[in-house]
């Protein structure tokens, strides 16, 4: 089910996707759009994640880099969970909220957790096409040294200009000891891979959220254990696993 949340003037604020016949509680994913993009760009991905038992919310915001509109989406759903007049009343798992996004949305997904007082609501972060600090003039930069929750970093080998391997590796290394980080690069993946249906990133983004937010042991096998599935995947390389038991 897809819903558009509007403000008092009827202007769209959020686009939400949920599993339909609600039989929760469902974890939440708050989404960060790429620069200049709106929720329609990720329509199929939103539907896909809802079909896997998540409530997905994306702001009508083309510049999400500081994370504030993403936090507003998460806070909106947390409030709806306690609202007897809402379809989400008692249907949401507000203790398991993930933030995710590509490009500027990757900055937003990190900053919603690291730069806001209510950032503790976020229990995992997943980013794609994390921009180099060279592009901080376009959107607020990120600082992974402030991350305190498990972090997934996905990149593509065809994204050398905006988000090369060295940028993703440096971001992973800055995460404090004790905080799990998983990095992998898709062979042939590009900067806009997440648009529409999520492309090459969709499967592992879904598995990460199922692992981190739903406790799915099968999904965990993509990343954890003695032989993580992604390590042997022929279309992925440069896998880095840091701070994992």
Secondary structure, DSSP 8 states (H G I E B T S, - for coil): -EEEEE-TTS-EEEEEE--SS--S-EEEEEEE--TT--GGGGHHHHHHHHHTTEEEEEES-S--TTSHHHHHHHHHHHHHHT-TTSTTTTTEEEEEEEEEEETHHHHHHHHHHHSSGGGGG--EEEEES---GGGTTTS----GGG--SEEEEEEETT-TTTS-HHHHHHHHHHS-TTS-EEEEEETT--TTTTSTT-GGGHHHHHHHHHHHHH--HHHHTTTSSTT-GGGG-TTEEEEEEES--
